[in-house]
């Protein structure tokens, strides 16, 4: 039995530009008042309490909302009010995302120097084996400025990141083993698992639970032992593919955790296969 979960694409853009933003000012307090009203709250005292502003402040914003046709005389949100709220929240979300991206790019990024680099050098960034490397030789469209001197294989902080790092995402394959009392021969399972590893040629092999651990040990590879599923998804986001061994019994408890991780990282493709 195989579950093959879809994914968005094989490329991950770590740095990006050009976020669409509304040019008009966003009145956050007014949006908060309108959001509370959209939940059916009409009493001024309750609105002001829930937002944490004075009653006079709430009245001021409600008056503006009424003048705009977003709230009626009974302090209920109108159809245009819903449209205004949706547009305002979207604009606020875009603006926060833009500020977050600008802040993210202005902070030093950890990299590994591929060769000797001097402070102030323009460097190029690329991903190798799941880690970010910097080099003075043009390697990609993503660049930055080295903020310290670094010899080969030493840490190098990079600021002023511009451009994109473009690389293939890894994949996660979760192989579910039958319980020990299921009657299947351990030798046959090991041979099947060995064949799958030979076919997939993963960068990492991991295990969850005792059965998974012993199977991986028999195959001579264990790169991820504890929190292996989470580690496999993180590795995939950095371009490394993994195979994780887990028993059917443990899978019943891990499935909800896997689904939660997958929701947070929808770009990563993962596959569940029962042996």
N, C-alpha and C positions, 0 to 999 in steps of 0.2 A: 504493500500500500504506500503510495507516494502523494504527498501534498506539495504542490509547487506554487508558491505564493508569488504574485506579480510584483514588479518593481517599476519605478518611474523611468529610469534611464541608467546608462552605464557610466555616466560622467558626473563628477562632483565638483562644483565650483565653490571654492573656499572663500574667495574674495570677489565682491561684485560692486558695481556702481549703477547710477542712474535710477534710483528709487523714485517713483512717481509720488509727488506730494502736492496737496492743495496749497495754493498761494495765500489763501485767506487765513486769517487767524482762527485758531480753534479755541473756543471758550470751554475749558474743561469743566468748570463748575456748572455751567448751563447744561452740558451733556449729562453730568451726574444727576442734576435735578430731573431732567427729562427721562433718564433711565429709571429713576425711582418711581416717577409717575407712570411709566409704562408697565410697572408691576402692579398697578392698581391702587397705589397710595395717593390719596388726594388731600389729606389733612396737612396744613402747613407745618404744624408742630412736629409731626412724624417725619416729614421730608427733611426738615432742618436737623432733627435729631440723628437720623440715619446718615446724613452726609457730614455732620459735625460742623455746621455753620449756624449763624444766628438766624432767628426767625425773619428779621428784616432782610437779611441777605437772600434767603429763600424766596421771599416775596418779590424782591427786585428781579431775580432771574425768571420767576414765573410770569411777571408782568411782561418782560421781554419776549418770553415764549408765546404768550397770548397775542402780543402785537404781531408776531410772525405767523400766527395761525397754527402753531404747533400744539397748543393746549387750548381747550375750550373753556367756557365760563365756569364749569364745574371741576376744573383742574384735571380733566381727563385728556389723555394724549389723542391727537387727531391722526388721520391717515398721513397727512403731510408731516406730522410730528414723527411718525415712525420712519418715514423716508429721511428726514433731517437727522434723526438719531443714528440710523444706519450709515449714512454718509459721513457724519461727524466721527463715529467710532472707527470707520475705515481710515479716514484721514489721520486720526490720532494714532492708530496702529502703525500706519506707514511712517509717520513722523518719529515715533519711538523707535521703530526698526532702523530708520536712517541714523538717528542719534547713536543707537547701539552699535551700528556698523562703523560709524566714524570713530567712536571711542575704541572699538575693537581694533581697528586698523592703526590707531595712534599708539597703542600699547606695544611694547617690545614682544616680538615673537621668538620663541626658542627654536634654534636650528642647530645643526651639526655642520661644522666647516669641512668642506671637501678638500680644501688646501689652505695654506696660510692666507689669512684675511686681515687687513688693517682697518682700524676704526675709520669710518667715513667712506669706505669703499662701497660702490654700488654692486650689489650682489643679486644673483638670480636664485630663485627657490624651486626645488623640485622634490617629489616624494620618492623615497627609496625604501623598500621593505617596511613600509608603514611609518617611516620617520622623515621629518622635514630636513632637507640639506640645503646649504647655501654655497654658492660658488661664484667666482668672478668671471668665469667663462659662461657666455650666454647659453642658457639651457632651457629656458621657457619664457613665457610672456609675463611672469610674475616677478617683480623686482622690489628691492627695498634697500635701506642703507644700514650697513653694519655699525653697531654702536659700541663695539669693543674689539680689541685685537684678539685673534684666535689662530692657533696653529691647527694643522690638519687633525680632524677627529675631536677637536675641542668645541665646547659650547660657544655659539655665536648668536648674540641678540640682534634682531633686525627690526627696524622701525620704518615708518612711511611706506607700508605695503601698498603696491599698486598692481593691478592686473589679475590674471586668473591662474590657478594651478589646475591643470586638466589631467585627470588620470582615471583609469578604470577602477570601478568599485569591485571589491571582493564579493564572494558569495558564502553563505552559511548552509551547510548540509548537516542535518541532525539525524543520526542513525539510531533507531530505537530497537533495542535488543529484547527478545522474548525473556520472560522471567525464567529463572533457573529450573523451576518445577514444571515448565511447559513441555518438557519431553524432547526438545530439540538438542541435537548433539553439539557440544561446545566446539568441537573441531570443525564441524561444517559451518557454524556461524563465523568462526575466526577466518576460515578460508573465504567466505563471502565478503566479510569486512575487508580482508586483505585485497580482494579483487576490486572493490569499490575505491579503496585508497589508490590503487594503481591506476584506475581510470581517471579519478578526479585530480590526483596529484596536488593535494592542498598544501598551502603554506604552513598551516598550523593544524595540529590534532589535539583535541581536548576530550575530557571525560566529566560526567556528572554521576556521582554515586559510586558504590563499590563495584557493581557489575561493569559499568562503563570504564572504570579505572583498570580493572583486570584485563578487559578486552584490549584497551589501548596499550597496556604493558606487554601483552602477548605479541602485539604488532610492533613493539619496540619504539613507540613514539608517544610522548605526552608533553605537549607544549602549554596546554591550559588545563588546570585541575580544578581550582575553586572559582566559582562564579564564571564558569567556562562559557555559558551561553551569552552572558553580557559581554564578556571579553571577545567572543567571536564576532558579535555585531560591531563592536568598536573597531576591531581589526578590519572588518569588511569596509567600514567607512574610510579606512586608511589604505585600502587597496589590497588587503590580504584575504585569501579564502581559507575557510576552516571546515573541518569535519569533527562533529561532536558525537561521542558515544554515550548513550543513556539507556537504562532499562525501561521496560514498559511500565513497571510499577512507579518508578520515579517520574516518568513522563506525565503521569496524571497530576502530579503536584507542580511540575515545571511549566506545563502548557500555558497557564494563565500568565506566568511571568514572561514567557517568550512572546505572547501576544502583546503584552504591555510594552516590551522593548521594541517590537516591530512597529507599533503605533507611533513611538517616538522617533523611529528611524525608518520611515516608509521608503526611502530610496534604496535600502539594502534588500536584495533578493535572498530569501531563505527557503529551504526545502526540508520537509520532514519525511523520512522514509522508514518504514517498518521492515525489519529483516525477517 
